[in-house]
Amino acid sequence: MPKRLIQTRFFQRLLEIIVPITSWFLITLPLWLSPFHPAIVAYFIIAFDLYFFSKSLSTAYACVISYKEIIYHSQIKYFKKLSSQKNNKLLKHFIIIPNYKELIHKLEETIQELIKSDYPNKCNLYLILAFEKREEEAQTKSQIITTKYQKYFKQIISCYHPLIANEEPGKASNQTYAAKIVDKYVIDNKFDRKNILITICDADSKLPKNYFSYLSFEYLRDKDRLFHFYWAPVLLYNNFWQLPFFVRMQATLSSILRLAFLSQKENLIQVSTYSTNLWLLKEINFWDTDIIPEDWHVFFQAFFTFGEKVKTIPLFTIVNGDAVLSGGTMKTLANRYEQEKRWAWGVTDVGYVLKRFFQTPHIEFWQKIKKIIFIIETHLFWPVSFFILTISASIPPLINPSFRRTVLGLLLPKLSALILTLSSVMLILYIYLDIKLRQKVNMKTSISSLPLLIVQWYLLPVVSFFFSSLPALDAHTRILLGKKLKYKVTEKV
């Protein structure tokens, strides 16, 4: 093997494992450093606790801002405002639903929500059913759906993605195959790619009634629209009361965090269900097909092509989605763990971003640095936070008895507990917003269920460990050991 190729592979491998190594370094730091420098460990833990407290404050503030914006925008009749925008009838929406072995009733529920759209130019809605060729029932599902719903769309196009060598099974490769078919259709019909909006819609994502009107209005008034993604938060409330207790709580937490994320405009990157234009996708050669988590990755593909013009624009409305539900409780818990691990596999984007940093001198230096810091912070905080926040403060006094007799040794557990208690005050706001958000999607809360909704937050450390930190650490460890993750479709019955 040529020396240059060996060096390239070594460098790539080094970039891939930077965050996983740092995760294990920080988690174990209290164990191996306390015997020698317990004060350094104590200051590190206190600093991390304060960092967590500041993040709690900023998250709570962002939640309130996002919620207020959602209330405000829900009162705007975008289907009327759209008529004032020049060329609004030239826009064509292609809704790609990537799916594999999804239950047909789930697909139909999603399509039925599309039909309810208040978009005035419904003759410009195209439905793309992106099946996998290896699914035996795919053609039957396609025939049933096409026969039943053809009249509601300009056209329904079914495609069957054959798995090609060097591709990873999953959304990215499926969507690329489907988008290329759309692109050929656009060329054949002499449409302008800049007027083609592609919406990636998960098979369980219920788009709100105003989605396409709102999206079209924002797109047409956006001067840099060609370089933008558009995203409304996918809140996991659609099957809320059917979920096992622990999964329900995790769904609540995920929904609240996505709500907060919506108003953080500088750091906003789309998740799961989102829209962009065909011109941008074509310019970056669609989604990379050798990766698993595709939503953040495609953003960085665009960013390292066009620079700071690439942004995700918030849509202040709610996409209602399903949380994991696999029938039995234990099976649901296992699938929830696997889903979180797959999401945490997005840490592989860090290696991609670091590599592109060196390959893109045309992108402004500090813009790249800000993106790198953000993605590293996100993926590092994921597995590490539980361990530092809950058990680290008790380790230095335990391992180093002489440190226990110092003022800092006595204060460390108390200071840590105080900071976490102050942070937990934000839970009152989260409980309120959780109830109000579910009202917005007609998932009401009975009086009798209120005590349980409040009590569940006391189990937050347990839920965070088993369905957030542990699967994330599992993903990081697999990367360290050079093990690949196989894409598994999350079961939602």
C-alpha positions as CSV (number, residue, x, y, z in Angstrom):
1,M,0.0,0.0,0.0
2,P,1.5,3.4,-1.0
3,K,2.8,5.5,2.0
4,R,0.6,8.5,1.1
5,L,-2.5,6.3,1.2
6,I,-1.5,4.9,4.6
7,Q,-1.0,8.4,5.9
8,T,-4.4,9.6,4.5
9,R,-6.2,6.7,6.2
10,F,-4.4,7.2,9.5
11,F,-5.3,10.9,9.4
12,Q,-9.0,10.1,8.6
13,R,-9.1,7.5,11.4
14,L,-7.6,10.1,13.8
15,L,-10.3,12.6,13.0
16,E,-13.0,10.0,13.5
17,I,-12.0,9.0,17.0
18,I,-11.2,12.5,18.5
19,V,-14.6,12.9,20.1
20,P,-15.0,9.2,21.2
21,I,-11.6,9.3,22.9
22,T,-12.4,12.6,24.5
23,S,-15.7,11.2,25.8
24,W,-13.9,8.3,27.6
25,F,-11.2,10.7,28.8
26,L,-13.7,13.0,30.5
27,I,-15.9,10.2,31.9
28,T,-12.9,8.5,33.5
29,L,-11.0,11.6,34.5
30,P,-12.3,11.6,38.2
31,L,-11.1,8.0,38.6
32,W,-7.5,8.4,37.4
33,L,-6.8,12.0,38.3
34,S,-8.4,12.1,41.8
35,P,-5.5,10.2,43.6
36,F,-3.0,12.8,42.4
37,H,-4.8,16.1,41.7
38,P,-8.3,16.0,43.3
39,A,-8.6,19.8,43.4
40,I,-8.3,19.9,39.6
41,V,-11.0,17.3,39.3
42,A,-13.2,19.2,41.7
43,Y,-12.8,22.5,39.7
44,F,-13.6,20.6,36.5
45,I,-16.8,19.2,37.9
46,I,-18.0,22.5,39.3
47,A,-17.2,24.2,35.9
48,F,-19.1,21.5,34.1
49,D,-22.1,21.9,36.5
50,L,-22.1,25.6,35.9
51,Y,-21.9,25.0,32.1
52,F,-24.9,22.7,32.5
53,F,-26.8,25.3,34.5
54,S,-26.2,28.0,31.8
55,K,-27.3,25.5,29.1
56,S,-30.5,24.9,31.2
57,L,-31.2,28.6,31.4
58,S,-30.6,29.2,27.7
59,T,-32.7,26.1,26.7
60,A,-35.6,27.3,28.9
61,Y,-35.4,30.8,27.3
62,A,-35.2,29.4,23.8
63,C,-38.2,27.1,24.5
64,V,-40.3,30.1,25.6
65,I,-39.3,32.1,22.5
66,S,-40.0,29.2,20.1
67,Y,-43.4,28.5,21.7
68,K,-44.4,32.2,21.5
69,E,-43.4,32.2,17.8
70,I,-45.4,29.1,17.1
71,I,-48.5,30.7,18.7
72,Y,-47.9,33.9,16.7
73,H,-47.4,32.1,13.3
74,S,-50.4,29.8,13.9
75,Q,-52.6,32.8,13.6
76,I,-51.2,33.9,10.2
77,K,-53.1,32.6,7.1
78,Y,-50.2,31.9,4.9
79,F,-52.4,30.4,2.2
80,K,-53.7,34.0,1.7
81,K,-50.4,35.8,2.1
82,L,-48.9,33.5,-0.6
83,S,-50.9,35.1,-3.3
84,S,-49.0,38.3,-2.8
85,Q,-45.7,36.6,-3.7
86,K,-44.6,36.9,-7.3
87,N,-44.3,33.5,-9.2
88,N,-45.9,31.6,-6.3
89,K,-47.6,29.3,-8.9
90,L,-44.3,28.3,-10.4
91,L,-43.3,26.5,-7.2
92,K,-43.6,22.7,-7.3
93,H,-43.4,20.6,-4.2
94,F,-42.0,17.0,-4.4
95,I,-42.7,15.2,-1.1
96,I,-40.3,12.3,-0.7
97,I,-41.3,9.7,1.9
98,P,-38.4,7.3,2.3
99,N,-39.6,4.0,3.9
100,Y,-38.7,0.4,4.4
101,K,-41.1,-2.1,5.8
102,E,-43.4,0.6,7.1
103,L,-46.9,-0.5,8.0
104,I,-49.2,0.7,5.2
105,H,-51.6,2.2,7.7
106,K,-48.7,4.4,8.9
107,L,-48.0,5.6,5.4
108,E,-51.7,6.3,4.8
109,E,-52.0,8.3,8.0
110,T,-49.1,10.5,6.8
111,I,-50.6,10.9,3.3
112,Q,-54.0,11.8,4.8
113,E,-52.4,14.7,6.6
114,L,-50.8,15.9,3.3
115,I,-54.3,15.9,1.8
116,K,-55.5,18.3,4.5
117,S,-53.0,20.9,3.4
118,D,-54.4,24.4,2.9
119,Y,-51.8,25.0,0.1
120,P,-53.8,26.9,-2.6
121,N,-51.8,25.4,-5.5
122,K,-52.5,21.7,-4.8
123,C,-52.0,20.9,-8.5
124,N,-48.3,21.4,-7.8
125,L,-48.0,18.8,-5.1
126,Y,-46.1,15.6,-6.1
127,L,-45.9,12.5,-3.9
128,I,-42.7,10.4,-4.2
129,L,-42.9,7.0,-2.5
130,A,-39.3,6.0,-2.0
131,F,-39.3,2.2,-1.3
132,E,-36.4,-0.2,-1.0
133,K,-36.2,-2.8,-3.8
134,R,-35.4,-5.5,-1.3
135,E,-38.8,-5.1,0.4
136,E,-41.1,-7.7,-1.1
137,E,-44.4,-5.9,-0.3
138,A,-43.2,-2.5,-1.7
139,Q,-45.0,-2.8,-5.1
140,T,-48.2,-3.9,-3.5
141,K,-48.2,-1.0,-1.1
142,S,-47.4,1.3,-4.0
143,Q,-50.4,0.1,-6.0
144,I,-52.8,0.4,-3.1
145,I,-51.6,4.0,-2.2
146,T,-51.5,5.1,-5.8
147,T,-55.0,3.8,-6.6
148,K,-56.5,5.4,-3.4
149,Y,-54.7,8.8,-3.4
150,Q,-53.8,9.6,-7.0
151,K,-56.6,12.2,-7.3
152,Y,-55.2,14.3,-4.5
153,F,-51.8,14.9,-6.2
154,K,-50.5,16.1,-9.5
155,Q,-48.7,12.7,-9.7
156,I,-47.6,9.9,-7.4
157,I,-44.2,8.4,-8.4
158,S,-43.0,5.2,-6.8
159,C,-39.3,4.3,-6.9
160,Y,-37.5,1.2,-5.7
161,H,-34.0,1.8,-4.5
162,P,-31.6,-1.1,-5.3
163,L,-28.7,-1.3,-2.8
164,I,-25.5,-0.6,-4.7
165,A,-22.0,-1.5,-3.7
166,N,-20.4,1.0,-1.2
167,E,-23.8,2.3,-0.1
168,E,-25.1,2.2,3.4
169,P,-28.7,1.0,3.7
170,G,-30.8,3.8,5.1
171,K,-32.4,7.2,4.4
172,A,-29.4,8.8,2.7
173,S,-29.0,6.3,-0.1
174,N,-32.8,5.9,-0.6
175,Q,-33.4,9.7,-0.8
176,T,-30.5,10.2,-3.2
177,Y,-32.0,7.5,-5.5
178,A,-35.5,9.1,-5.3
179,A,-34.2,12.7,-5.7
180,K,-32.3,11.7,-8.9
181,I,-35.5,10.3,-10.3
182,V,-37.2,13.6,-9.4
183,D,-34.4,15.5,-11.1
184,K,-34.8,13.4,-14.3
185,Y,-38.6,14.2,-14.2
186,V,-37.9,17.9,-13.8
187,I,-35.5,17.9,-16.8
188,D,-37.9,15.9,-18.9
189,N,-40.7,18.4,-18.1
190,K,-38.4,21.4,-18.5
191,F,-39.0,22.7,-15.0
192,D,-36.5,25.0,-13.3
193,R,-34.7,23.3,-10.4
194,K,-34.8,26.6,-8.5
195,N,-38.5,26.4,-8.4
196,I,-38.6,22.8,-7.2
197,L,-38.9,22.3,-3.4
198,I,-38.0,18.9,-2.0
199,T,-39.5,17.9,1.3
200,I,-38.1,14.9,3.1
201,C,-41.0,13.5,5.1
202,D,-40.5,10.6,7.5
203,A,-43.2,7.9,7.1
204,D,-44.6,8.8,10.5
205,S,-44.4,12.6,10.2
206,K,-47.7,14.4,10.1
207,L,-47.1,17.7,8.4
208,P,-49.3,20.5,9.7
209,K,-52.0,21.9,7.5
210,N,-50.2,25.2,6.8
211,Y,-46.8,23.6,6.1
212,F,-46.6,24.1,2.3
213,S,-48.2,27.5,2.4
214,Y,-45.8,28.6,5.1
215,L,-42.8,27.0,3.4
216,S,-43.7,28.5,0.0
217,F,-44.1,32.0,1.5
218,E,-40.8,31.9,3.4
219,Y,-39.0,30.5,0.3
220,L,-40.3,33.2,-2.1
221,R,-39.4,36.1,0.2
222,D,-36.0,34.6,1.1
223,K,-33.2,36.4,-0.9
224,D,-30.7,33.6,-0.2
225,R,-33.3,30.8,-0.6
226,L,-31.1,28.7,-2.9
227,F,-28.7,28.1,0.0
228,H,-31.2,27.3,2.7
229,F,-32.9,24.4,4.3
230,Y,-36.2,24.8,6.1
231,W,-37.3,23.0,9.2
232,A,-40.2,22.7,11.6
233,P,-39.7,20.7,14.8
234,V,-40.8,17.1,14.8
235,L,-42.4,16.6,18.2
236,L,-43.0,13.0,19.3
237,Y,-46.6,13.3,20.5
238,N,-48.6,11.4,17.9
239,N,-48.8,8.1,20.0
240,F,-47.9,9.7,23.3
241,W,-50.5,8.0,25.6
242,Q,-49.8,4.6,24.1
243,L,-46.1,4.7,25.0
244,P,-44.5,2.8,27.9
245,F,-43.7,5.2,30.8
246,F,-40.0,5.5,30.2
247,V,-40.3,6.0,26.5
248,R,-43.0,8.6,27.0
249,M,-40.7,10.6,29.2
250,Q,-37.9,10.4,26.7
251,A,-40.3,11.5,23.9
252,T,-41.2,14.5,26.0
253,L,-37.6,15.5,26.6
254,S,-36.7,15.1,22.9
255,S,-39.7,17.2,21.9
256,I,-38.8,20.0,24.4
257,L,-35.2,20.1,23.2
258,R,-36.2,20.3,19.6
259,L,-38.6,23.1,20.5
260,A,-35.6,25.0,22.1
261,F,-33.4,24.3,19.1
262,L,-35.9,26.0,16.7
263,S,-35.1,29.5,17.9
264,Q,-31.4,29.1,18.0
265,K,-31.0,30.5,14.5
266,E,-27.2,30.5,14.3
267,N,-26.8,26.9,15.3
268,L,-30.1,25.6,13.8
269,I,-29.6,22.4,11.7
270,Q,-32.6,20.4,10.4
271,V,-33.5,17.0,11.9
272,S,-35.6,14.2,10.4
273,T,-38.2,16.0,8.3
274,Y,-37.2,19.1,6.3
275,S,-37.3,20.9,3.0
276,T,-34.8,22.5,0.5
277,N,-34.6,23.2,-3.2
278,L,-33.6,20.8,-5.9
279,W,-30.9,23.2,-7.3
280,L,-29.0,23.0,-4.0
281,L,-29.2,19.2,-3.8
282,K,-28.0,18.9,-7.3
283,E,-25.0,21.2,-6.7
284,I,-23.8,19.0,-3.8
285,N,-24.6,15.8,-5.6
286,F,-27.5,15.0,-3.3
287,W,-26.9,13.0,-0.1
288,D,-23.7,11.1,0.5
289,T,-24.7,7.5,0.2
290,D,-22.1,5.9,2.5
291,I,-23.3,7.4,5.7
292,I,-26.2,6.6,8.1
293,P,-27.4,9.9,9.8
294,E,-28.1,12.1,6.9
295,D,-29.8,15.3,8.1
296,W,-26.9,17.1,9.7
297,H,-24.5,15.6,7.2
298,V,-26.3,17.1,4.1
299,F,-26.2,20.5,5.8
300,F,-22.4,20.2,6.2
301,Q,-22.1,19.0,2.6
302,A,-23.8,22.3,1.5
303,F,-21.9,24.4,4.1
304,F,-18.5,23.3,2.9
305,T,-19.5,24.0,-0.7
306,F,-21.1,27.4,-0.3
307,G,-20.0,28.6,3.1
308,E,-21.9,30.9,5.6
309,K,-24.8,31.5,3.1
310,V,-26.0,28.0,4.0
311,K,-28.4,28.1,6.9
312,T,-31.5,26.3,8.2
313,I,-34.5,28.6,8.4
314,P,-37.0,27.9,11.2
315,L,-40.6,27.3,10.4
316,F,-42.6,28.0,13.5
317,T,-45.2,25.3,13.2
318,I,-45.4,21.7,14.5
319,V,-44.7,18.4,12.7
320,N,-46.3,15.6,14.8
321,G,-44.4,12.4,14.8
322,D,-44.4,8.9,16.5
323,A,-42.1,7.9,19.3
324,V,-40.8,4.3,19.3
325,L,-43.6,1.8,19.9
326,S,-43.0,-1.9,19.2
327,G,-45.9,-3.6,20.9
328,G,-44.4,-5.1,24.0
329,T,-42.7,-2.9,26.6
330,M,-39.3,-4.6,26.6
331,K,-39.1,-4.7,22.8
332,T,-40.1,-1.0,22.7
333,L,-37.3,-0.1,25.3
334,A,-34.8,-2.1,23.2
335,N,-35.8,-0.4,20.0
336,R,-35.7,3.0,21.7
337,Y,-32.1,2.3,22.8
338,E,-31.1,1.3,19.2
339,Q,-32.7,4.5,17.8
340,E,-30.8,6.7,20.2
341,K,-27.6,4.8,19.3
342,R,-28.3,5.4,15.6
343,W,-28.8,9.1,16.2
344,A,-25.6,9.3,18.3
345,W,-23.8,7.7,15.3
346,G,-24.0,11.2,13.9
347,V,-20.7,11.8,15.8
348,T,-19.1,10.4,12.6
349,D,-20.0,13.8,11.1
350,V,-17.2,15.3,13.3
351,G,-14.6,13.4,11.3
352,Y,-16.2,14.6,8.1
353,V,-16.4,18.2,9.2
354,L,-12.7,18.2,10.4
355,K,-11.6,16.7,7.1
356,R,-13.5,19.3,5.1
357,F,-12.1,22.1,7.3
358,F,-8.7,21.4,5.7
359,Q,-10.1,20.9,2.2
360,T,-12.0,24.2,1.9
361,P,-9.7,27.2,2.0
362,H,-12.5,29.2,0.2
363,I,-14.7,29.1,3.3
364,E,-14.1,31.8,5.9
365,F,-11.9,30.4,8.7
366,W,-14.0,31.5,11.7
367,Q,-17.2,30.4,10.2
368,K,-15.8,26.9,10.0
369,I,-14.4,27.0,13.5
370,K,-17.9,28.0,14.9
371,K,-19.5,25.0,13.2
372,I,-16.8,22.6,14.4
373,I,-17.1,23.8,18.0
374,F,-20.9,23.4,17.8
375,I,-20.9,19.9,16.5
376,I,-18.2,18.7,18.8
377,E,-19.9,20.3,21.8
378,T,-23.2,18.6,20.9
379,H,-21.8,15.1,20.4
380,L,-19.4,15.3,23.4
381,F,-22.1,16.5,25.8
382,W,-24.4,13.6,24.8
383,P,-22.6,10.7,26.5
384,V,-20.5,12.6,29.0
385,S,-23.1,14.8,30.8
386,F,-24.8,12.0,32.9
387,F,-21.6,10.7,34.4
388,I,-20.2,14.1,35.4
389,L,-23.5,15.5,36.7
390,T,-24.6,12.6,38.8
391,I,-21.7,10.5,40.1
392,S,-18.4,12.4,39.5
393,A,-18.7,14.7,42.5
394,S,-18.7,11.8,44.9
395,I,-15.5,10.2,43.4
396,P,-12.6,12.5,44.5
397,P,-13.5,12.3,48.2
398,L,-14.1,8.6,47.9
399,I,-10.8,7.8,46.1
400,N,-8.7,10.3,48.0
401,P,-9.7,10.3,51.7
402,S,-7.3,13.2,52.5
403,F,-9.1,15.4,50.0
404,R,-12.4,14.7,51.9
405,R,-10.9,16.6,54.9
406,T,-10.3,19.8,52.9
407,V,-12.8,22.6,52.5
408,L,-13.1,22.0,48.7
409,G,-13.6,18.3,49.4
410,L,-16.5,19.0,51.8
411,L,-18.1,21.6,49.5
412,L,-17.8,19.7,46.2
413,P,-20.8,17.3,46.6
414,K,-22.9,20.1,48.1
415,L,-22.1,22.7,45.4
416,S,-22.7,20.1,42.7
417,A,-26.1,19.2,44.2
418,L,-27.1,22.9,44.6
419,I,-26.3,23.7,41.0
420,L,-28.3,20.7,39.8
421,T,-31.2,21.6,42.0
422,L,-31.3,25.1,40.6
423,S,-31.1,23.6,37.1
424,S,-34.1,21.3,37.9
425,V,-36.3,24.3,38.5
426,M,-36.5,24.6,34.7
427,L,-38.5,21.4,34.8
428,I,-41.6,23.3,35.9
429,L,-41.5,25.3,32.6
430,Y,-40.9,22.1,30.6
431,I,-44.0,20.4,32.2
432,Y,-46.1,23.4,31.3
433,L,-44.8,23.6,27.7
434,D,-45.2,19.9,27.3
435,I,-48.9,20.1,28.1
436,K,-49.5,23.2,26.0
437,L,-47.7,21.7,23.0
438,R,-49.7,18.5,23.1
439,Q,-52.9,20.6,23.2
440,K,-51.7,22.2,19.9
441,V,-51.7,18.7,18.3
442,N,-54.9,17.6,20.0
443,M,-53.2,15.3,22.4
444,K,-54.9,16.4,25.6
445,T,-53.9,15.8,29.2
446,S,-56.5,14.7,31.7
447,I,-56.5,16.0,35.2
448,S,-55.9,12.4,36.5
449,S,-52.7,12.1,34.5
450,L,-51.1,15.3,35.9
451,P,-49.5,13.8,39.0
452,L,-47.8,11.1,36.9
453,L,-46.5,13.7,34.4
454,I,-44.9,15.6,37.4
455,V,-43.5,12.6,39.2
456,Q,-41.9,11.2,36.0
457,W,-39.3,14.0,36.1
458,Y,-37.8,12.5,39.3
459,L,-36.8,9.6,37.2
460,L,-35.0,11.8,34.7
461,P,-31.5,10.6,35.7
462,V,-32.5,6.9,35.0
463,V,-34.1,7.7,31.7
464,S,-31.2,9.9,30.6
465,F,-28.7,7.2,31.4
466,F,-30.4,4.3,29.7
467,F,-31.9,6.1,26.7
468,S,-29.4,8.9,26.1
469,S,-25.9,8.7,27.6
470,L,-25.5,4.9,27.4
471,P,-26.5,4.4,23.8
472,A,-24.4,7.5,22.8
473,L,-21.4,6.0,24.7
474,D,-22.1,2.7,22.9
475,A,-21.9,4.5,19.5
476,H,-18.7,6.3,20.5
477,T,-17.1,3.0,21.7
478,R,-18.0,1.2,18.5
479,I,-16.3,3.9,16.5
480,L,-13.2,3.6,18.7
481,L,-13.1,-0.1,18.1
482,G,-13.7,0.3,14.4
483,K,-17.0,-1.5,14.5
484,K,-19.7,-0.4,12.0
485,L,-23.3,0.3,12.8
486,K,-26.0,-1.4,10.8
487,Y,-29.0,0.8,9.9
488,K,-32.2,-0.6,11.6
489,V,-35.6,0.8,10.9
490,T,-37.2,2.0,14.1
491,E,-40.5,0.0,14.6
492,K,-43.6,2.1,15.2
493,V,-46.8,0.1,15.2
